Amino acid sequence: MPSDKKAEMVKQGTERIKSMDDQQLKSMVDMMKNNKEQMRQMYRAQGMEMTDEQLDAFANMMSPEMIKSASEMIEKNPDLINQVKPGLAA
C-alpha cells in the first residue's frame, strides 16, 4: 500500500478510535475477537498476512485499553505502522 494511503488510513483510524466511548470500543474488540476473518482482512489491508495462530494470539491480548494505547502511540508517531512487518505482528 502506498505510504500516503497508509498514512490517511491510520489517521482516520486513530480519529475514529478517539471518538469512541468505552462501550463502543468494547463492542469493537468483541466483534473482532469473534470474527477472525474480518480481523484477517483488516490486517491484510495493511499489508500483513497473519496465520490463524497469530490472529488467536493477538485476539487473546486485545482489549479496549490496548486499542486506545496503540492508537495514541501511532497518532504520536505515525511511522510506527511502517515498522510492523508482515508475520511479525503477533
C-alpha positions as CSV (number, residue, x, y, z in Angstrom):
1,M,0.0,0.0,0.0
2,P,1.4,3.5,-0.9
3,S,2.6,5.4,2.2
4,D,0.3,8.3,1.6
5,K,-2.8,6.0,1.6
6,K,-1.5,4.1,4.6
7,A,-1.0,7.4,6.5
8,E,-4.5,8.6,5.7
9,M,-5.9,5.2,6.8
10,V,-4.0,5.4,10.0
11,K,-5.2,9.0,10.6
12,Q,-8.8,8.0,10.0
13,G,-8.5,5.0,12.3
14,T,-7.0,7.0,15.2
15,E,-9.7,9.7,14.8
16,R,-12.4,7.0,14.8
17,I,-11.0,5.4,17.9
18,K,-10.6,8.7,19.8
19,S,-14.3,9.4,19.1
20,M,-15.5,6.1,20.6
21,D,-16.6,5.7,24.2
22,D,-15.6,2.7,26.3
23,Q,-18.7,0.7,25.4
24,Q,-18.2,1.3,21.7
25,L,-14.5,0.2,22.0
26,K,-15.5,-2.9,23.9
27,S,-18.1,-3.8,21.2
28,M,-15.5,-3.3,18.5
29,V,-13.0,-5.6,20.4
30,D,-15.6,-8.2,21.0
31,M,-16.6,-8.1,17.3
32,M,-13.0,-8.5,16.2
33,K,-12.4,-11.4,18.6
34,N,-15.4,-13.2,17.4
35,N,-14.8,-12.7,13.6
36,K,-11.3,-14.0,12.8
37,E,-11.9,-13.5,9.0
38,Q,-12.8,-9.8,9.5
39,M,-9.6,-9.3,11.6
40,R,-7.6,-11.1,8.9
41,Q,-9.0,-8.8,6.2
42,M,-8.2,-5.7,8.4
43,Y,-4.5,-6.8,8.7
44,R,-4.4,-7.8,5.0
45,A,-5.5,-4.3,4.0
46,Q,-2.4,-3.0,5.9
47,G,-0.2,-5.4,4.0
48,M,0.1,-8.1,6.8
49,E,-0.8,-11.7,6.2
50,M,-1.4,-13.3,9.6
51,T,-1.8,-17.0,10.4
52,D,-4.7,-18.4,12.5
53,E,-2.2,-18.8,15.4
54,Q,-1.1,-15.1,15.1
55,L,-4.7,-13.9,15.0
56,D,-5.6,-16.0,18.0
57,A,-2.6,-14.7,20.0
58,F,-3.5,-11.1,19.1
59,A,-7.2,-11.6,19.9
60,N,-6.2,-13.1,23.3
61,M,-4.3,-9.9,24.3
62,M,-6.7,-7.4,22.7
63,S,-8.7,-5.1,25.0
64,P,-10.2,-1.7,24.7
65,E,-7.3,-0.3,26.7
66,M,-4.8,-1.9,24.3
67,I,-6.6,-0.4,21.3
68,K,-6.6,3.1,22.9
69,S,-2.9,2.8,23.8
70,A,-1.9,1.6,20.4
71,S,-3.9,4.3,18.7
72,E,-2.3,7.0,20.9
73,M,1.2,5.7,20.2
74,I,0.5,5.6,16.4
75,E,-1.0,9.1,16.5
76,K,2.1,10.4,18.2
77,N,4.5,8.5,15.9
78,P,2.8,7.5,12.6
79,D,6.0,5.9,11.4
80,L,5.4,3.1,13.9
81,I,2.9,1.5,11.5
82,N,5.7,1.2,8.9
83,Q,7.8,-0.8,11.4
84,V,5.3,-3.6,11.6
85,K,6.4,-6.3,9.2
86,P,4.2,-9.0,7.8
87,G,4.3,-12.0,10.0
88,L,5.7,-10.1,13.0
89,A,2.5,-8.5,14.3
90,A,1.8,-11.2,16.8
